Amino acid sequence: MTDRVYPSSKPTTNGGAAVPAVPNTTAATANPSNTKPQLRQPYRPQPQYHHRRHRRSNCHCNFCCCCFWSILIILALALLTAIAGAAVYILYRPHRPEFTLTSVRIAKLNLTTSSDLSTSHLTTLFNLTLSTKNPNNHLTFSYEPFALSLSSSDVQIGNGSIPAFTSGTKNSTFFRSILSTSQDLDVESVKSLRSDLRKKTGVALKLQMDTKVKVAMGKLKSKKVGIRVTCEGIKGAVPKGKSPSVASVANSKCKVDLRIKIWKWTF
């Protein structure tokens, strides 16, 4: 049998000097990826859609809550106002003032036309007596000056005024006014007025009074509110000679309406 000689694992010395061990290149070449540096991917933040959706949902919820509470407050205020108004109505029973046309005297009602029929002139003079009554026990009416207008078939035939006054509780006030005019009329107004003057039943007259009133209830006072008083059912005749004619007011009725002005419109 032959003897086999195995190399020693220890490094041999060359003249006493240590021989360096040969590196094992087989493992390095077998796995070359270990020698190259790792490249990192750049960081790209992802869009946070869920945050935007969350914010939008929060805004929508806040808007809905604001609308809900606003509507609730408005309804509560309207309910309180209605309750207060009902309480005032039950306790004080407010009523509108009453106006009555007592008498109408026609002193002058002349319609003259020029010889060439080019112009027509109207001259009138009326004496009116009116009364107003305050039927309330706790309300006082303070009126501004009245502007009076008398018309026939929508043709204005007289203007006048009544000074300001105050109507106390359960009080009646009487006042007189003079209405007159001196004006030229157009062709259509002349035709309409002549047809009324020729009627045997008399001329139909309408009285219109405009003013503003302030209502006081104890120490409480309201703002000035416009009112219009319209009196219809008046029948008059053209006076003969110098004596005035007396118009019939037995069937006359006066209606009081509120005049509320919003911007350019009056209701």
C-alpha positions in Angstrom: 0.0 0.0 0.0 1.1 3.5 -0.8 1.0 6.2 1.7 -0.9 9.4 0.8 0.4 12.7 1.9 -2.3 15.4 2.7 -1.4 19.0 2.7 -1.5 20.7 6.0 -4.1 23.4 6.7 -1.5 25.7 8.2 0.3 28.1 6.0 3.8 27.1 5.1 6.7 29.3 5.8 9.2 30.4 3.3 12.4 30.7 5.1 10.6 31.4 8.3 8.2 34.0 6.7 4.5 33.3 6.6 3.0 32.9 3.1 -0.4 34.8 2.8 -3.4 32.7 2.1 -4.9 32.9 -1.3 -8.4 34.4 -1.2 -11.3 32.3 -2.3 -12.4 34.0 -5.5 -14.9 31.3 -6.3 -17.5 32.5 -3.8 -17.1 36.1 -4.8 -17.6 35.3 -8.5 -20.4 33.0 -7.7 -22.5 35.8 -6.1 -21.5 39.1 -7.9 -24.6 41.0 -6.6 -23.1 41.2 -3.1 -20.4 43.4 -4.4 -22.6 46.1 -6.0 -24.3 48.8 -3.8 -28.1 48.7 -3.4 -30.0 51.6 -5.2 -33.0 53.0 -3.3 -36.1 54.1 -5.1 -37.0 57.8 -4.7 -39.9 58.5 -2.2 -43.1 59.6 -3.9 -45.9 60.6 -1.5 -49.2 59.1 -2.5 -52.1 61.6 -2.9 -54.2 61.6 0.2 -57.7 61.3 -1.3 -59.2 60.1 1.9 -58.2 63.3 3.7 -59.9 65.4 1.0 -63.0 63.3 1.1 -63.0 63.6 4.9 -62.7 67.4 4.7 -65.5 67.7 2.1 -67.8 65.5 4.2 -67.1 67.6 7.3 -67.8 70.9 5.4 -71.1 69.4 4.0 -72.1 68.3 7.5 -71.3 71.7 9.0 -73.3 73.5 6.2 -76.3 71.2 6.8 -76.1 71.9 10.6 -76.0 75.6 10.0 -79.0 75.5 7.7 -80.9 73.4 10.2 -80.3 75.7 13.1 -81.0 78.8 11.1 -84.3 77.5 9.9 -85.1 76.3 13.4 -84.4 79.8 14.9 -86.4 81.6 12.2 -89.4 79.3 12.9 -89.1 79.9 16.6 -89.0 83.6 16.1 -92.0 83.5 13.8 -93.9 81.4 16.4 -93.1 83.8 19.2 -94.2 86.7 17.0 -97.5 85.0 16.2 -98.1 84.2 19.9 -97.3 87.8 20.9 -99.6 89.2 18.1 -102.4 86.8 19.2 -102.0 87.9 22.8 -102.2 91.6 21.9 -105.2 91.0 19.7 -107.0 89.0 22.4 -106.2 91.6 25.2 -106.8 94.8 23.3 -109.0 93.9 20.3 -107.6 96.5 17.9 -109.9 97.9 15.2 -109.3 100.2 12.2 -110.5 103.8 12.5 -113.9 104.6 10.9 -114.5 107.5 8.5 -117.8 109.0 7.5 -118.7 111.6 4.9 -121.3 113.8 6.5 -122.1 116.3 3.8 -120.9 117.5 0.4 -121.9 120.9 -1.0 -121.2 121.8 -4.6 -120.7 125.5 -4.9 -119.2 125.6 -8.4 -118.9 123.0 -11.2 -118.4 124.8 -14.5 -117.0 123.3 -17.7 -116.5 125.8 -20.4 -115.2 125.3 -23.9 -113.6 128.0 -26.2 -115.4 129.1 -29.3 -112.9 127.3 -31.6 -113.3 124.1 -29.5 -109.6 123.9 -29.0 -109.5 124.1 -25.2 -111.9 123.3 -22.3 -111.5 124.7 -18.8 -112.9 123.3 -15.6 -113.6 125.3 -12.4 -114.9 123.7 -9.3 -115.6 124.4 -5.6 -116.7 121.9 -3.0 -117.3 122.1 0.8 -116.9 118.8 2.6 -117.7 117.8 6.2 -116.2 114.5 7.5 -115.9 112.7 10.8 -113.6 110.0 12.1 -114.1 107.7 15.0 -111.6 105.7 17.1 -113.5 102.6 18.3 -110.5 101.3 20.4 -110.2 101.4 24.2 -106.4 101.3 24.4 -105.2 102.6 21.0 -104.5 106.2 20.0 -104.2 107.3 16.3 -101.9 110.3 15.4 -102.6 111.4 11.8 -100.3 113.4 9.6 -102.0 116.0 7.2 -104.5 114.4 4.7 -104.2 114.9 1.0 -107.8 115.0 -0.5 -108.7 114.3 -4.1 -112.3 114.3 -5.6 -112.9 112.7 -9.0 -115.6 111.8 -11.4 -115.1 109.0 -14.0 -111.4 109.0 -13.2 -111.2 112.8 -13.9 -109.8 114.8 -11.0 -112.2 117.7 -10.3 -111.0 118.9 -6.9 -108.0 119.0 -4.5 -107.8 119.8 -0.8 -106.2 119.0 2.5 -106.9 118.4 6.2 -104.4 119.3 8.9 -102.8 116.8 11.2 -104.7 115.7 14.4 -104.8 113.0 17.0 -107.8 110.8 17.7 -107.9 109.5 21.2 -109.6 106.4 22.6 -113.3 106.2 22.0 -113.2 109.6 20.4 -114.9 111.2 17.4 -113.4 114.0 15.5 -115.2 116.3 12.9 -113.4 118.4 10.4 -114.2 120.4 7.2 -112.3 120.9 4.0 -112.6 122.9 0.8 -111.7 121.3 -2.5 -111.3 123.3 -5.7 -109.6 123.3 -9.0 -109.1 125.4 -12.1 -107.5 123.5 -14.9 -107.6 122.8 -18.6 -108.8 119.3 -19.7 -107.9 117.1 -22.6 -110.4 115.9 -25.1 -111.0 112.5 -23.5 -111.5 113.9 -20.1 -114.0 116.5 -21.5 -116.0 113.8 -23.2 -116.1 111.6 -20.1 -117.1 114.5 -17.8 -119.7 115.9 -20.1 -121.5 112.6 -20.2 -121.6 112.5 -16.4 -122.9 116.1 -16.1 -125.8 115.3 -18.4 -127.0 112.3 -16.3 -130.4 112.9 -14.5 -129.3 110.8 -11.6 -126.5 113.2 -10.9 -122.7 113.1 -11.1 -121.0 110.1 -9.4 -118.2 111.4 -7.2 -115.4 109.6 -5.4 -113.3 111.0 -2.6 -109.8 109.7 -1.9 -107.8 110.7 1.2 -104.1 109.7 1.7 -102.1 110.2 4.9 -99.8 108.4 7.4 -100.8 107.4 10.9 -98.9 106.3 14.0 -100.5 104.0 16.6 -99.8 104.4 20.3 -100.7 101.8 23.0 -99.6 103.1 26.3 -95.9 103.8 26.1 -95.5 101.6 23.0 -95.6 103.5 19.6 -95.5 102.1 16.1 -93.9 103.5 13.1 -95.8 105.6 10.6 -97.9 103.6 8.3 -99.6 104.9 5.1 -103.4 104.6 4.9 -105.9 105.5 2.1 -109.5 106.3 2.8 -111.8 105.9 -0.2 -115.4 107.1 -0.1 -117.8 106.1 -2.9 -121.5 106.3 -3.5 -121.7 110.1 -3.7 -124.3 111.6 -6.1 -124.1 115.3 -6.9 -125.8 117.8 -9.2 -124.6 120.9 -11.0 -125.6 124.0 -9.0 -128.1 126.4 -10.6 -127.4 130.0 -10.1 -125.4 131.2 -7.1 -126.9 128.8 -4.5 -124.9 125.6 -4.0 -126.3 122.1 -4.5 -126.3 119.4 -1.8 -124.9 116.0 -2.9 -126.5 112.8 -1.7 -124.2 110.9 0.8 -126.8 108.5 2.2 -125.4 105.6 0.3 -121.7 106.6 0.7 -119.3 104.3 2.3 -115.7 104.9 3.3 -113.1 102.1 3.3 -109.7 102.3 5.0 -106.8 100.5 3.4 -103.1 100.2 4.5 -100.6 101.6 2.1 -97.4 99.6 2.4 -94.5 100.8 0.3 -91.7 98.4 -0.8 -89.0 100.1 -2.8 -90.9 101.6 -5.9 -94.2 99.8 -5.4 -97.0 100.7 -3.0 -99.5 98.0 -2.0 
